[in-house]
Amino acid sequence: MAKILVIDDDANLREVVTFILREAGHDPTEAADGEEGLRRCDAERPDLVLTDIRMPGLDGLALLRHLKQPGRDASPPVIVLTAFGDVGQAVEAMKAGAFSYLLKPFKRDELRLNVESALRAGALETENRSLRDLLRQRRETLPLLGASPAMARIVEQVRRLATVDAPVVVTGESGTGKELVARALHDLSSRWDGPFVAVNCSAIPAELMESELFGHARGAFTGAVGAAAGRVRAAAGGTLFLDEIGELPLALQPKLLRVLETKQVDPVGGPRPVPVDFRLVAATNRDLAAEVRAGRFREDLYYRVAVLALHLPPLRERPGDVALLWAHFTREHGGHGVITTPQLLARLQARPWPGNVRELLNLNLRLLVMRTGDTLDLADLARAEETAGVIRPFAPDAPASATAAPAASAGDLAALIGPLPDDALPLVDLEREIIRRALDKCGGNKSKTANYLGIPRHVLVYRLAKYGLA
């Protein structure tokens, strides 16, 4: 049962319409003019409004425009009732936002059909609005985890920069979460319901980059059997994320600069520029200012891209965030109920994390896969790293591995190698002999040998195959 407001200065017509609506199972109310109808709309919040066009005072068209004005709360669908001679005004009402119009006199079934169609459309619009509000609320929950002051500053900067529709460059080491920040800037912006198009400039061959970014016309080059819009136009109304923008070929940088300045893109082989509206967010682990000085990045593009800047600190500079990230990744990887010992957490916080958050995520997954119980401890860490074949050194003050040998001094190495021959000393032969003797010393255990030599296990395996020691 829907609440329907019928507005008409003809009392007989109101009586007939309300009777038909009540017979159809709805709850109709009446208003004799536009002013009363507007007051009832604000007070009763009907699901549908039926209004006559011609009324004294506030007519139906003015009422419709008032209900559909920007900034007003969600208004119900409106069906306009009009005489045959007022069809022009009915069409004008449709342009102003009316759902449909009915010519008097109308039939009972015609009224009921229009009412049911309008109610379904209103219900869909209400559901869509609720889903959009829910999606917006979820997007406003930033995926940036961390309790350190550094991360608090990052979150504050993201919220501030998201409100400005200007290019942003996000800098930081690999694995610090630059794409997450770019997505957060998009989600919190006014373009949140538009597309987010990510392009890794280092992953696309240079000869394909122009077409991939700016699109091409059919027949523009060999193999162009159809037209392609390109990534820039795909981001229209949203955000274009250029990851590793420092890898963008120098020859394409002027074209990107022109797109940013003119808001138009020239497809390869296209007849004319195409207007495009997007926001640029770029990311790099390079020092773009140094790239400009080295001549590998255009200075004018640098100032156009880096209008706003945001730097992500490496994980080693915020060890207080490790425990929070570790707990989050444990849940994400299905480790509900798994406990991490304080000793393991302390060891994790002491690591240098050259791979940053990405390395932490990967290590967490390895430990969960290789664990033998519901508690993660130092033994699980050692087992997971040995299985992965990568033994990373801990921080300088962390306890050394039980199998690691103390570093040899310069005198020890000289005694080991002995006097150098006068004619020649092939370095590959020396390396082969050192690896063979280390392998013998460690009883043929490759993981222990790699740890002894201070190299990753996969590097040792490669050397063993190369020198025929496998």
KACOR-V696355 format. One record per pair of residues at least 24 apart in sequence whose C-alpha atoms are under 6 Angstrom apart, sorted by the first residue. I is the first residue (numbers start at 1). J is the second residue. Records with the same first field share a line. If there is no record, write none. Layout:
I->J / J
//
This chain:
1->25 / 26
2->26 / 27
3->27 / 28 / 46 / 47
4->28 / 46 / 47 / 48 / 49
5->29 / 30 / 49
6->30 / 50
7->31 / 32 / 37 / 51
8->32 / 33 / 51 / 52
9->33
34->58 / 59
47->76
48->76 / 77
49->78
50->78 / 79 / 80
51->80 / 81
52->80 / 81 / 82
53->82
139->187
140->188
146->321
147->321
148->320
162->188 / 189
163->189
167->280 / 281 / 305 / 307
168->281 / 306 / 308 / 309
169->281 / 282 / 283 / 306 / 309
170->283 / 309 / 310 / 311
171->283 / 284 / 285 / 311
172->285 / 311 / 312
173->285
175->355 / 356 / 357 / 358
176->356 / 357
191->238
194->237 / 238
195->235 / 238
196->238 / 239
197->235 / 240 / 241
198->241
199->242 / 243
200->243
201->243 / 244 / 245 / 247 / 248
202->247
214->267
215->267
216->267 / 268 / 269
217->269 / 270
220->269
236->276 / 277 / 278
237->277 / 278
238->278
239->278 / 279 / 280
240->280
241->281 / 282
242->282
243->282 / 283
244->283 / 284
245->284
257->301
315->356
316->352
319->349
338->374 / 375
339->375
340->375 / 376
341->377
344->377 / 378
350->395
351->394 / 395
389->457
390->456 / 457
391->456
404->451 / 452
405->452
//
